[in-house]
Amino acid sequence: MQPEFDDVYDTSLVGSVSQFNAGAQVVAAGFLANKPVLALADGNILLIEPNQRVAAHPDGAILLAHIDDQRVVTGGDDGRVVVTRPDASTLEIGDEKGCWIDALTVRNDGAIAWSAGKHVRARDSKGAVKSHEAPTSVRGLGFLPKGYRLAMSHYNGVSLWFPNTIGAPDVLKWQGSHLDLTISPDGLFCVTSMQENALHGWRISDKKDMRMTGYPGKTRSFSFSHDGQWLATSGADACVVWPFQTKDGPMGKPPRECGVRPHKVSQVAFHPEAPVIAIGYEDGWILLCRLADGAELLVRAGLGEGQELSPRNRPSVSALAWDKGGHKLLFGLETGEAGILTLG
């Protein structure tokens, strides 16, 4: 299923969107057992079908969440890491004794990793937990697709750790504060967002650096295309998309831009099958953009002309997620507004 674009710039899909209010700020969106689910800042998991709330963190807020077909994994300001299953049961798998969970990642085989300050835990698919202390606080985590290996971003670079081996992790070095982290689907590249409004990447095989600059704001959302050839990023008044078609990645190549608007992009999500990007903005707008020619489809209209963003009026899109087949797009806002776009 691929979105159909025609020649009209302002073609709208608004009529195919079912909107509702989730009741709290949306932290993450996804599909659990093929059903839409939202993780909320008030500590609840909202199972939209059949409209059930699960108190995963009854005494705290959800800070981070990953949602896949079998589970919702959440990290909270209560220091707990909790798994919620499709039957609404919950299981605590980690407790950092009141320390905030700073980073969280999952792997298809069931492995989970999280960090609290400098402390990193990796829990394999059988439930065995290994621990590591990074040189500074860890802000981003990501499993490499081959082998049981974990990338963790911190001050002055990224450490690559094999939890099941003895010895110091390998380090990808670059001076500065590294925040969120992503790994290309083929495992060739590691990319981090940085405190100084830039991205930094490495070709993992030889630690070759790649610098991606020019952002007016911090990149806090990025998404690789299903084939790994493009990386869509937030942090500008357009979705900035970097090429990764060759072994040199984006080195020496300019990015593409799509969805240019007066407000910054806050969330991006590549379609799972097509070269189409869902783009959410700080003013609550959501577009679909076709990468080949920049054609756009409106999914949700946010603030209108003349309405200004303010601390009390900031309906930033905080979550975007496609289902496996690309038939549905689930979204959520900091204001608690949410919706589902159904294609076809």
N, C-alpha and C positions, 0 to 999 in steps of 0.2 A: 504494500500500500504506500503510494507516494502522493503528497499533496499536489493538486493540479493548479498550475499558475496560468493565468491568461494575460492578455496584453494591457489590462487596466491596472495602473499603479496602485490604486486604493481598493483593490478587490478585498472583500471582507469575508472572513469565516466566523464572524461573531454569532451568526445564527446557528452555528453548529456547536456552540459552547454552552454548557450547563454550569451556571455559577452558583455559589453558596458561600456561607460564612463558616469558617472552621472554628471560630470562637477564641483563637489565640494566634500569636505570630507563628507563621509556618517556617520551620527550620529546614525540612527536607521533604521531598515528594518521591513517590515510587509506586511500584506495582508488586504486591505480595500475593503469591498464588494467582497472578493475573488480575488482581483486584486493586483498585486505587487506595493508597494509604498516605497519610500525612503525619509527620512527626512535628509536634507542637512545642513551643517554648515553655508552656505551662506544665510540662512533664508528661503529657498524654500522647498516646498514639491514636489517631483517628482512623478507624477502619470504615471507609466511606460506604462500603457495602458489607454489612447491613447497618451502617450508621452506629457503630459501637466505639466507645472510648475505653482505652486500656491505660491504666495508671502505671506506666513503666517507671516513672520517677515521682512518686507521690509527695516526696519531701524536697523536691528540687526542680530545676529547670533542665530541659534538654538543650545541650549546646551543639551537639553534632549527631548526625544520623546517617546510616547507609541502609538502603532498602533494596533487597533483591527478591527473587521469586520465592525463597524459602524462609526469609527472616527479616526482621527490622533490628538493626544493631544501633543502640543509642549510648552516648556518653553525656553525663550530666555534671552540673556544678556541685552535686552531692558526692562526686568521686566514683560513682558506680557506672559500670558498663553492663548493659542489660540487653538480652535477646528476647524479642517478641515474635511468637510464631503465628501462623494463619489461624489457629484455633483460639487465639487471644491469650494463650498461656505465656508467662514470662519466666526468664531464668537469669539470675545475676551471675555473670562470669568474671567480674572484676570489681574490686573495691579499693580505691586509692585513698581511703580514710579522709574524705572531705576535700581533697585536692581536686581542682577542676580538671576535667578531661580536655586536653588541648588539641589532640589530633586522633583520628580514627580511620581505619581502613579495613577492608574485607577482601577475601579471595574466594573464587568460585568453589574451591574444594572444601570450604567451611572454615578456613583459617581466619583469624581476626587479630588485629594489632591496635594498640592504643598507647597514648603517652600522657603523662602528668608531670609537668616540669621537665626535668632531664631524664626521668625514668620511663623506659619503654618496655612494654610487655608484648610478646608474640604468642598467641594461643593457636596451636595447630589443629587440624581437622579431628584429631583424636582427643583433644582437650588438654594436652600437655602445654604448660606455660613456661616460656623462657624469658629472662629479664636482661636488660642492658641499660647502662647509664651513659648517656650522650655527653659531650663536652659542655653543652648549654641546653636550654629548653628547646624541645622539639615541637615544631609548629605544623609540620606536614609529614604524612606517611603514605607509602604506596608499595604494594607487593609487585615484584617483577614477575612477568608472565611465565618465565622458565626457572625452575628450581625454587626452593623455599628460601627466598631472599627478600629482605625488606630494605627499602630506601627511607631515610629519615632526614628531614631538613632542619637545620639549626644555624646558629651564627657561624659565618665563614664557610658554609658549604653543606654538603649532603654526605651522610655515612651510608654505606651499603653493607648490611649485616646478614650473615647466615646464622640464624638462631640455633641450628643444630651442630654448629662447629665451634671449636675453641680457637681463639685468636681475635685480634683487633679487626674491626671493620675496615674495609677499603674506604677512602675518602675522596670525594669530588670537591675540589677546593675553589672557592671564589669569595673574596672578602665582602662582608656585608651581612645583613639580616635576611635570611630566607624564610618565607612563610609557607604558603600552600605548595603542594607538590603533585606532579602527575608523571606517569610513565607511558611512553608510546605503546600501542597494542603489540608491536613486534619486539618490545623490550630493548630497542636500540638507543633510545633517548630518554633522558630525565630532564624535566623542566620545573623550575620553581618560580613563584612570584616573590618579589622583593619589597622591602620597606620603602625603597626610593623610587617607586612607580616604574618598575621595569621587570622584565623576565630574564632569567638566566637559564641556559641549558647546557647539557653535556652530551656528547656521544660517548656512551658508557664504555665502549670497547677500548678507546684510547684516551679518554678524559678530555677530548677536544672541547673547548669552550665555545658557546654561542650566546651572543648578547642581543636582546630584543628590547628596544627602548622606544621612547616617544609617547608614553602614556601620560595623560593628565591626572589620572588617579590610580589607585592600587588595583591590580588584577586579583580578584577573589573567586573567580569562576572561570574554569576552562574545560574544554571538551574536545577530545580527538574524534575525527570522523571514523566510521566503522572500519575503513581500510587503512587508517593510520596516516593518510597522506596530508591531512590538514589539522591544525590546532586552532580552534575558535577560542577567543578570550574576551573577558570583560575589562572595564576600567577606562573606556574612552566613550566618546559620543557616537561611536559606531562599533559594531562587532569586528575586531581585528583578527584576521585569520592568516596564520603563518603556514608556509609550505613545508612539508616533510616528505617529499616524493623521492629524494635521493639520499645517499649515505652522508651527505653534508648537511642535511636538514635545511633550516632557513638561512644558513650562512651565505651572505652575499646576495640574498634574494629579498625583494620587498614583499610586505604582506598585502593581502586584499582587505578591503573594508566593505561592509554591507550594513544596511539598516541605519544609515546616518540620521540622527535626530538631535533635538536641542538638549536632551538629557543623557546622562551616562548610562551605559549598559551595566546591569547588575548581575544578570544570569545568562548563561548560554547552554544549549544542549543540541548536539548534532542528532539528526534523525538516524535510527539504527540501520537503515538500508540505503537512503538517498542522500545526495549532497545538498541537504537542506538543513538550516540551522534555526532553532527556536531561540528568540532573543527577547529577554525581559529587561525593562528599564527602571530607573529609579523613580519615575513618575507613574509607574503602574501599567505602562503600555507593553504589549506583547506582539511581536511580529514573527512570521515565518519568512525566511529569506533563502532564495535559491542561489547557491554559490556561483554557478556558471555565469549568470547574467545579472545578478543583483535584484531580480524580481521579488516583490514583497506581497505578503498577504497579512491582513490585520486579523489578529486573534482576539485582542482585548484593547479597548481604549481606556486610558487612565485619565490623568488630569487634562483638562481642556485648555484651549488657548487663553492666556492671561492668568491662569492659575499658577501660583508659584510654590515651589517646594519650601517647606519650613519644618522645624522640629515637630510640629503638630499636624503637619500635612505632608507626609512623606510615605506614599504608598508603594515603596520599592518592591519589585518582584524578588522574592527570596528563594524560590524553588521552581525548577522545571524538570520534568521527567517524561520520557516516552515509554510506552509499553514495548514489549519485545518486537512486535511486528510493525511498529510505527503507525498503528491505527488510532491511538489515543495519546494526547498530550495533557498531562496533569500539571497544574501550576498553583502556586501559593504566594501570598504577599505578607509583608511585615505587619500589615493591618489585620490579618486574619482572613481576608477575602481569598477565595480560591475558586477553581473551576476545572472542567474537563472539556477539552476539544475532542470531538469524535469525527474522524475522517471516513468518508465512504458510507 
